[in-house]
Amino acid sequence: MSVSEVEETIKRITAHKGVMGLIVVNSEGIPIKTTLDNSTTVQYAGLLHHLTAKARSVVRDIDPQNDLTFLRIRSKKHEIMVAPDKEYLLIVIQSSDTNQPIH
């Protein structure tokens, strides 16, 4: 996927109603692309990188031939969707209330 295709995909995702932010995290948990402020990005990236690794481990412990393909977390305020890949995590944070800031 080219850089322009990645940028276009990010624009397409962030244009959806309710999307509050998007973070791309590398395999070491370091954010490499974000639409959020720095402190929020670092917090979400670190915590979700760890949670995704644990979730992947659980899936593999249950069935070594299986792998985690998607992780979705709903809370009272937000919905967090994580699409893991071999080298990256795509994290999308959305809210049902488009006027609500993250916090």
Disulfide bonds with the S-S distance in Angstrom:
none
